[in-house]
């Protein structure tokens, strides 16, 4: 993290850099008059009101347990507030990355979908497109996420239950059958085997005659947050990071419109992190990927414009809005001043948001529609480029069609009926929002310093720093619920005695049999000698320094399966086991 520490001396617009921020009213008569007016208000109007109606509790806090003041005023803003807020589409992008934001076009409505076989999910994709979805997002099942084929002993009982099973190029071709991948962008939530799954997508597009230069989309490919929070890793950190940078290099040369990583705070937040931890850990990870790319010899402006981000949209509307605004400002500054990026496209933080799955309750599940609406509103007010809204039944299962349609309609109502998309950054300048933005920015830099003191991101992972910070926050939050310091509607208050009615979505035995049959055909029909040669060439590349992507693609075209490719990498790289933490 040393480059961040060096960059601090260059930042004159960071709150608290040289001296405590002077309030936004300056030092003159206006400030003194307002301070006097505030004192009079406190000793008259406010005191009388509290005597008649005391406040509900002594302290109020955000979802992240951040104390919230009774009143925010211009005195809470720094003297250079207007410059720090800026204008949309220009550095530091606090107010948004585009000058007109949603007045130009709405955010991409990208519903996360995947269950059962490739045929099942293909049907769901077409359903969502027919109902107005503007981007696809693929959820993979657990065996796929861990790099196992459906028929592997390790995969038993896990087929298609939390996403779609993809074990081969043929599965990928079936998954996108009848869908114009040259016209719609596709996001894929895959991490440790991301290079392989992306290779299958590229192979599928090639078989359709779609040039790679036309493809738009994202692979999540964020392995650092797996070690910190999600826990779906295969290989140790260093070879995993090598694979990530291989995709940066290959993508910048051959798939120029593709985002080769989606640096994800979402899963960090789902594991129990606060808003500030989500912000800080995600951006720290992003900067670590930039360092690795530069160390490979890549020019920062060649790959940084294709870095994207993925944030959580949680319950506390204003805290979430401030988090997104702080993220843009920090990233722009660090990319320009610390990493020396010269292209404004490298300074821009583009992000997808997903509403908070961890906030969904099995009790009174219809209330999740309300939660999702508030969270989606936070993402929109915060300037998201694309958005997934969770379905009300997801505390039980992969959503059924009615539930996912309601979730999509929630976005469409926000875009076309609520009015929030008619102006840019409608909460910009709001005293509380700007104060929270500054606070979150300061907390993020404090975390950057702590990470630097531990030697950087990967040493901090090995020492359990991120894991312990997240666990502590999750424990505190749960205790607040159990001690009734925090109200969760339907869980510890406003409880009703009723059995929820949720229409089940089941993965069928027929889907499982069809998947196994396709795998058998793939292995039977391939050229055994070509297949063996391709895997051997990939093994040698893994053991050496060559970019692995061309060899991954060669093996995929030779009909190697996901499990076979990952086994080659397991043999070359080893398997990561997390150290015990106390």
C-alpha positions in Angstrom: 0.0 0.0 0.0 3.0 2.3 -0.1 1.9 4.0 -3.3 -1.3 5.2 -1.5 0.8 6.6 1.4 3.0 8.5 -1.1 0.0 9.9 -2.8 -1.3 11.4 0.4 1.1 14.3 0.3 -0.3 15.3 -3.1 -3.9 15.6 -2.0 -4.9 19.1 -1.1 -8.6 18.3 -1.3 -8.7 15.5 1.2 -10.5 16.4 4.3 -8.1 16.9 7.2 -4.9 16.8 5.1 -3.3 20.1 6.2 -5.7 21.5 8.8 -9.2 20.7 10.1 -11.8 21.6 7.5 -13.3 25.1 7.9 -17.1 25.0 7.6 -18.7 25.8 4.3 -19.8 29.3 5.4 -16.3 30.7 5.7 -15.0 32.7 8.7 -16.9 35.9 8.2 -20.1 37.5 9.5 -22.3 34.9 7.8 -20.8 32.1 9.8 -21.1 33.9 13.2 -24.7 34.9 12.4 -25.6 31.3 11.6 -23.8 29.9 14.7 -25.7 32.4 16.9 -29.0 31.5 15.2 -28.3 27.8 15.9 -27.5 28.5 19.5 -30.8 30.4 19.9 -32.7 27.5 18.2 -31.1 25.0 20.6 -32.1 26.9 23.7 -35.6 27.8 22.6 -37.4 25.9 19.8 -35.5 22.7 20.3 -35.5 22.7 24.1 -39.2 23.3 24.2 -39.9 20.6 21.7 -37.8 18.0 23.6 -39.6 18.9 26.8 -42.9 18.1 25.2 -41.8 15.1 23.1 -38.5 13.5 24.0 -36.7 11.7 21.2 -37.2 8.0 20.8 -33.7 7.1 21.9 -30.5 8.7 23.2 -28.4 8.0 20.0 -29.4 7.3 16.4 -27.1 5.3 14.2 -26.9 4.1 10.6 -27.0 0.5 9.4 -23.2 0.5 10.0 -23.7 1.8 13.6 -22.3 5.2 12.6 -23.7 7.9 14.9 -26.2 10.3 13.2 -26.4 13.9 14.3 -29.8 15.5 15.1 -29.2 18.2 12.5 -26.8 18.8 9.7 -26.0 22.4 8.6 -23.5 24.3 6.4 -21.2 24.2 9.5 -20.7 20.4 8.8 -19.2 21.1 5.4 -15.6 22.1 4.6 -14.8 25.5 3.2 -14.0 24.0 -0.2 -17.2 22.0 -0.3 -18.3 23.3 -3.7 -15.0 22.4 -5.3 -15.0 18.9 -3.7 -18.5 18.3 -4.8 -17.7 19.5 -8.3 -19.9 18.9 -11.4 -20.9 15.6 -13.0 -18.7 14.1 -15.7 -15.6 15.9 -14.4 -12.9 15.1 -11.9 -13.3 14.1 -9.1 -16.7 12.6 -10.3 -18.4 13.0 -6.8 -21.6 13.9 -8.6 -21.5 11.1 -11.2 -19.4 9.9 -14.1 -21.6 11.3 -16.9 -22.6 14.9 -17.4 -26.3 14.0 -17.9 -26.4 10.6 -16.1 -29.9 9.0 -16.5 -31.3 11.9 -18.6 -29.2 10.3 -21.4 -30.3 6.8 -20.7 -31.3 4.8 -17.6 -28.9 2.5 -15.8 -28.7 -1.1 -17.2 -31.3 -3.3 -15.5 -29.2 -6.5 -15.1 -31.0 -9.2 -13.2 -28.8 -11.9 -11.7 -30.2 -15.2 -12.9 -29.2 -18.9 -13.0 -30.4 -22.2 -11.9 -30.5 -25.8 -13.0 -29.2 -26.7 -16.4 -28.1 -24.4 -19.3 -31.5 -24.9 -20.9 -33.3 -23.8 -17.7 -31.4 -20.6 -17.4 -31.6 -19.9 -21.1 -35.3 -19.9 -20.7 -35.1 -17.5 -17.7 -32.8 -15.2 -19.7 -35.3 -15.0 -22.5 -38.2 -14.3 -20.0 -36.3 -11.4 -18.5 -35.4 -9.9 -21.9 -39.0 -10.1 -22.9 -40.0 -8.2 -19.8 -37.5 -5.4 -20.3 -34.2 -6.5 -18.9 -31.3 -4.6 -20.6 -28.3 -6.7 -19.6 -27.7 -10.3 -18.6 -26.1 -11.5 -15.3 -25.1 -15.1 -14.9 -25.2 -16.9 -11.5 -23.2 -20.2 -11.5 -23.8 -23.2 -9.2 -21.4 -24.1 -6.5 -19.5 -26.9 -8.4 -18.8 -24.4 -11.2 -17.6 -21.7 -8.8 -15.2 -24.2 -7.3 -14.0 -25.6 -10.7 -15.7 -29.0 -10.7 -17.7 -30.7 -13.4 -21.3 -31.6 -12.6 -20.4 -35.4 -12.5 -17.5 -34.9 -10.1 -17.8 -36.6 -6.7 -17.2 -33.2 -5.1 -20.3 -31.8 -6.9 -22.8 -34.4 -5.7 -26.1 -32.8 -4.6 -25.1 -29.3 -5.6 -26.3 -29.3 -9.3 -28.0 -26.1 -10.2 -29.3 -25.1 -6.8 -27.7 -21.7 -6.5 -26.9 -21.0 -10.2 -26.5 -22.6 -13.5 -24.1 -25.6 -14.1 -21.5 -24.9 -16.8 -18.9 -27.6 -17.3 -18.0 -27.2 -21.0 -18.1 -25.0 -24.1 -21.2 -26.9 -25.1 -23.0 -25.9 -21.9 -22.1 -22.2 -22.6 -23.4 -22.5 -26.2 -26.7 -23.9 -24.9 -26.9 -21.2 -22.2 -26.9 -18.4 -24.8 -28.7 -20.2 -27.6 -31.0 -17.8 -29.4 -29.5 -14.7 -27.6 -27.6 -12.1 -29.6 -24.5 -11.7 -27.5 -23.2 -9.0 -29.8 -26.1 -6.8 -28.9 -26.5 -7.4 -25.1 -23.9 -7.1 -22.4 -23.3 -10.1 -20.1 -22.0 -10.1 -16.6 -20.7 -13.4 -15.1 -20.2 -13.8 -11.3 -17.3 -16.2 -11.4 -13.9 -15.8 -9.6 -11.3 -18.5 -9.2 -12.2 -20.2 -12.6 -13.0 -16.8 -14.2 -10.4 -17.1 -17.0 -11.8 -20.5 -18.0 -15.5 -19.4 -17.9 -14.6 -16.3 -19.9 -12.7 -18.4 -22.4 -15.9 -20.5 -22.8 -17.9 -17.3 -23.4 -15.4 -16.1 -26.0 -15.5 -19.6 -27.7 -19.3 -19.5 -27.7 -19.3 -16.0 -29.3 -16.8 -17.2 -31.9 -19.1 -20.1 -32.8 -21.9 -17.7 -33.4 -19.7 -15.6 -35.6 -19.7 -12.6 -33.2 -16.3 -10.8 -33.2 -14.7 -10.4 -29.8 -14.4 -6.7 -30.5 -18.2 -6.5 -30.3 -18.6 -8.2 -27.0 -19.6 -6.2 -24.0 -19.8 -7.5 -20.4 -17.9 -8.3 -17.3 -16.3 -11.2 -15.5 -16.2 -10.7 -11.7 -12.7 -12.2 -11.5 -12.1 -10.6 -8.1 -10.1 -13.2 -6.2 -8.9 -10.9 -3.3 -12.4 -10.6 -1.9 -12.8 -14.4 -1.9 -10.0 -14.7 0.6 -11.5 -11.8 2.6 -15.2 -12.7 2.6 -16.8 -15.0 0.0 -14.4 -18.0 0.5 -14.9 -19.5 -2.9 -11.2 -19.8 -3.9 -9.2 -22.6 -5.4 -5.6 -21.6 -5.8 -3.2 -19.6 -3.5 -3.3 -15.8 -3.8 -0.2 -15.2 -6.0 -1.0 -17.6 -8.9 -4.6 -16.5 -8.6 -3.5 -12.9 -9.1 -1.4 -14.0 -12.0 -4.5 -15.4 -13.7 -6.4 -12.1 -13.1 -3.6 -10.1 -14.7 -3.5 -12.6 -17.6 -7.1 -11.6 -18.4 -6.2 -7.9 -18.1 -3.5 -8.3 -20.7 -5.5 -10.5 -23.0 -8.6 -8.4 -22.8 -6.9 -5.1 -23.5 -5.5 -6.6 -26.7 -8.3 -8.7 -28.0 -11.7 -7.9 -26.3 -11.5 -4.1 -25.9 -15.1 -3.5 -24.7 -15.0 -6.1 -22.0 -14.5 -5.4 -18.3 -12.0 -8.0 -17.2 -12.8 -7.5 -13.5 -15.6 -6.4 -11.3 -13.9 -5.4 -8.0 -16.5 -6.4 -5.5 -17.5 -4.9 -2.2 -20.9 -6.7 -2.4 -19.7 -9.9 -0.8 -17.6 -8.1 1.7 -20.8 -6.3 2.9 -22.9 -9.5 2.8 -20.3 -11.1 5.1 -21.1 -8.4 7.7 -18.8 -5.4 6.9 -19.9 -1.8 7.5 -20.3 0.7 4.7 -16.8 2.1 5.5 -15.2 -1.3 5.4 -16.9 -2.2 2.2 -15.7 1.1 0.7 -12.1 0.8 2.0 -11.5 -2.9 1.4 -12.9 -2.8 -2.1 -10.8 0.2 -3.2 -7.7 -1.3 -1.5 -8.3 -4.4 -3.6 -8.8 -2.3 -6.7 -5.5 -0.5 -6.1 -3.7 -3.9 -5.6 -4.9 -5.1 -9.0 -3.6 -1.9 -10.6 -0.2 -2.5 -8.9 -0.1 -6.1 -10.3 -1.0 -4.9 -13.8 1.7 -2.3 -13.7 4.2 -4.8 -12.4 3.4 -7.0 -15.3 4.5 -4.2 -17.6 1.1 -3.0 -18.7 0.5 0.7 -19.1 -2.1 1.8 -16.6 -4.2 3.6 -19.2 -4.3 0.5 -21.3 -6.1 -1.6 -18.7 -7.6 0.7 -16.1 -10.5 1.9 -18.2 -11.8 -1.7 -18.2 -11.8 -2.1 -14.4 -15.3 -2.0 -13.0 -16.7 -2.2 -9.5 -19.6 -4.0 -7.7 -21.2 -2.5 -4.6 -23.9 -3.5 -2.1 -27.0 -1.4 -1.8 -28.0 -1.8 1.9 -30.9 -0.4 4.0 -29.5 3.0 5.1 -30.4 5.1 2.1 -28.2 8.2 2.8 -25.2 6.3 4.1 -25.2 4.2 0.9 -25.5 7.2 -1.4 -22.6 8.8 0.4 -20.5 5.6 0.1 -20.9 5.6 -3.7 -20.0 9.3 -4.0 -16.9 8.8 -1.8 -15.8 5.8 -3.8 -15.8 7.8 -7.0 -13.8 10.6 -5.5 -11.2 8.4 -3.9 -10.7 6.3 -7.0 -10.3 9.3 -9.3 -7.7 10.9 -7.0 -5.7 7.7 -6.5 -5.7 6.7 -10.2 -4.6 10.2 -11.3 -2.2 11.2 -8.5 -0.8 7.9 -7.1 -0.8 5.7 -10.2 -0.2 8.4 -12.8 -3.1 7.6 -15.1 -3.4 10.3 -17.7 -6.7 9.3 -19.4 -9.9 10.5 -17.6 -11.4 7.1 -18.6 -8.9 5.6 -16.1 -10.0 7.9 -13.3 -13.7 7.0 -13.6 -15.2 4.5 -11.2 -18.0 2.6 -12.9 -20.1 0.4 -10.7 -22.9 -2.2 -10.7 -25.0 -2.4 -7.5 -27.1 -5.2 -6.1 -29.6 -4.8 -3.3 -28.6 -6.5 0.0 -29.4 -10.2 0.0 -28.4 -10.4 3.6 -31.2 -8.0 4.5 -34.0 -10.2 3.2 -36.1 -12.0 5.8 -37.9 -15.3 5.6 -40.6 -13.7 7.9 -43.2 -11.7 6.0 -41.2 -12.1 2.8 -43.5 -9.6 0.9 -41.8 -6.9 3.0 -38.6 -7.6 1.1 -40.2 -5.8 -1.8 -40.1 -2.6 0.3 -36.6 -3.2 1.4 -35.4 -3.8 -2.1 -37.1 -0.6 -3.3 -35.3 1.5 -0.7 -32.0 -0.1 -1.5 -32.5 0.3 -5.3 -33.3 3.9 -4.7 -30.0 4.4 -2.9 -28.1 2.8 -5.8 -29.9 5.1 -8.3 -29.4 8.3 -6.2 -25.8 7.2 -5.8 -25.2 7.0 -9.6 -25.0 3.3 -10.4 -24.3 2.3 -14.0 -26.3 -1.0 -13.6 -28.5 -2.6 -11.0 -29.8 -5.9 -9.9 -32.8 -5.9 -7.5 -33.3 -9.0 -5.3 -36.6 -10.9 -5.4 -38.8 -11.1 -2.3 -38.5 -14.9 -2.1 -34.7 -15.1 -2.1 -34.5 -15.9 1.6 -36.0 -19.3 0.5 -34.7 -20.1 -2.9 -33.6 -19.0 -6.4 -36.5 -16.7 -7.3 -39.6 -17.8 -9.1 -40.8 -16.0 -12.3 -43.4 -13.8 -10.5 -40.9 -12.7 -7.9 -38.2 -11.8 -10.4 -40.7 -9.9 -12.5 -41.7 -7.8 -9.5 -38.0 -7.1 -8.8 -37.5 -6.0 -12.4 -40.6 -3.9 -12.3 -39.3 -2.1 -9.2 -36.4 -0.8 -11.3 -38.7 0.2 -14.1 -40.9 2.2 -11.8 -37.9 4.0 -10.3 -36.6 4.8 -13.8 -39.9 5.9 -15.4 -42.3 7.0 -12.6 -40.4 8.2 -9.5 -38.7 11.3 -11.0 -35.3 10.5 -9.5 -33.8 9.9 -12.9 -34.8 13.4 -14.2 -31.9 15.3 -12.7 -28.2 14.5 -12.0 -27.2 13.8 -8.4 -30.4 15.0 -6.8 -29.0 14.8 -3.2 -25.8 16.6 -4.1 -25.2 19.5 -1.7 -27.4 18.0 1.0 -25.7 18.7 4.3 -26.0 15.2 5.7 -25.0 13.5 2.5 -21.9 15.6 1.9 -20.9 15.2 5.6 -21.3 11.4 5.4 -19.4 11.4 2.1 -16.4 13.1 3.8 -16.6 10.9 6.9 -16.6 7.7 4.8 -13.7 9.0 2.7 -11.7 9.7 5.9 -12.4 6.2 7.3 -11.3 4.6 4.0 -7.9 6.4 4.2 -7.5 5.3 7.8 -8.0 1.7 6.6 -5.6 2.2 3.8 -3.0 3.2 6.3 -3.7 0.1 8.5 -3.4 -2.2 5.5 -0.1 -0.5 4.5 1.3 -1.1 8.0 0.5 -4.8 7.6 2.5 -4.9 4.4 -0.3 -4.6 1.8 -3.4 -6.5 0.8 -2.1 -10.0 0.5 0.0 -10.0 3.7 -3.1 -8.5 5.5 -5.2 -11.4 4.1 -2.6 -13.9 5.4 -2.7 -12.3 8.8 -6.5 -12.4 8.9 -7.0 -8.7 9.1 -9.9 -8.3 6.7 -11.5 -11.5 8.0 -11.4 -10.3 11.6 -12.6 -6.8 10.9 -15.6 -8.1 9.0 -16.4 -10.8 11.7 -16.3 -8.2 14.4 -18.7 -5.9 12.5 -21.1 -8.8 11.8 -21.1 -9.9 15.4 -21.8 -6.3 16.6 -24.7 -6.0 14.2 -26.3 -9.3 15.2 -26.0 -8.4 18.9 -27.8 -5.1 18.2 -30.7 -7.1 16.7 -30.8 -9.7 19.5 -30.6 -7.0 22.2 -33.4 -5.1 20.3 -31.2 -2.0 19.9 -31.9 -2.3 16.2 -35.4 -3.0 14.8 -35.8 -5.5 11.9 -39.4 -5.5 10.9 -41.0 -8.9 11.2 -38.0 -10.4 13.0 -37.7 -8.7 16.4 -40.7 -6.3 16.1 -44.0 -6.1 14.2 -44.1 -9.9 14.2 -47.1 -11.8 12.9 -48.0 -15.4 13.4 -48.5 -16.7 9.8 -46.9 -19.2 7.5 -45.4 -17.5 4.4 -46.7 -18.7 1.0 -43.8 -18.9 -1.4 -44.2 -20.7 -4.7 -41.3 -23.2 -4.9 -38.8 -23.3 -7.8 -37.4 -26.8 -8.1 -34.5 -28.1 -10.2 -35.7 -31.2 -11.9 -34.1 -34.6 -12.3 -34.6 -34.3 -16.0 -32.4 -31.2 -16.1 -29.7 -33.0 -14.2 -29.8 -36.0 -16.5 -29.6 -33.7 -19.6 -26.5 -32.0 -18.2 -24.8 -35.4 -17.5 -25.7 -36.6 -21.0 -24.2 -33.5 -22.6 -20.9 -34.0 -20.6 -20.7 -37.6 -21.8 -21.2 -36.6 -25.4 -18.5 -33.9 -25.1 -16.0 -36.4 -23.8 -17.0 -39.1 -26.3 -16.9 -36.9 -29.4 -13.6 -35.0 -28.8 -10.3 -35.8 -30.4 -8.4 -37.4 -27.6 -4.9 -36.6 -28.9 -5.8 -32.9 -29.5 -7.4 -32.7 -26.0 -4.3 -34.2 -24.3 -1.9 -31.9 -26.2 -3.9 -28.8 -25.3 -4.0 -29.7 -21.6 -0.2 -30.4 -21.6 0.5 -27.0 -23.3 -1.6 -25.3 -20.6 0.3 -27.1 -17.9 3.6 -25.9 -19.2 2.3 -22.3 -19.5 1.1 -22.5 -15.8 4.5 -23.7 -14.8 6.2 -20.9 -16.7 5.5 -17.2 -17.3 3.4 -17.2 -20.5 0.0 -15.6 -20.5 -2.4 -18.6 -19.9 -5.4 -17.2 -21.8 -4.4 -18.4 -25.3 -3.7 -21.9 -23.9 -7.0 -21.9 -22.0 -8.9 -21.1 -25.2 -7.0 -23.8 -27.1 -8.0 -26.4 -24.5 -11.6 -25.2 -24.5 -11.8 -25.6 -28.3 -10.3 -29.1 -27.8 -13.4 -29.7 -25.7 -11.6 -29.8 -22.3 -14.1 -29.4 -19.5 -14.0 -26.9 -16.6 -13.0 -29.6 -14.1 -10.1 -30.8 -16.3 -8.8 -27.3 -16.8 -8.9 -26.5 -13.1 -7.3 -29.8 -12.3 -4.3 -28.8 -14.5 -4.1 -25.5 -12.6 -4.5 -27.3 -9.2 -1.6 -29.5 -10.1 0.6 -26.5 -11.2 -0.4 -23.9 -8.5 -1.6 -26.0 -5.5 -4.7 -25.4 -3.5 -5.2 -22.6 -0.9 -6.0 -23.5 2.7 -6.9 -20.5 4.9 -4.8 -20.2 8.0 -6.6 -20.7 11.3 -7.7 -17.4 12.8 -8.4 -16.8 16.5 
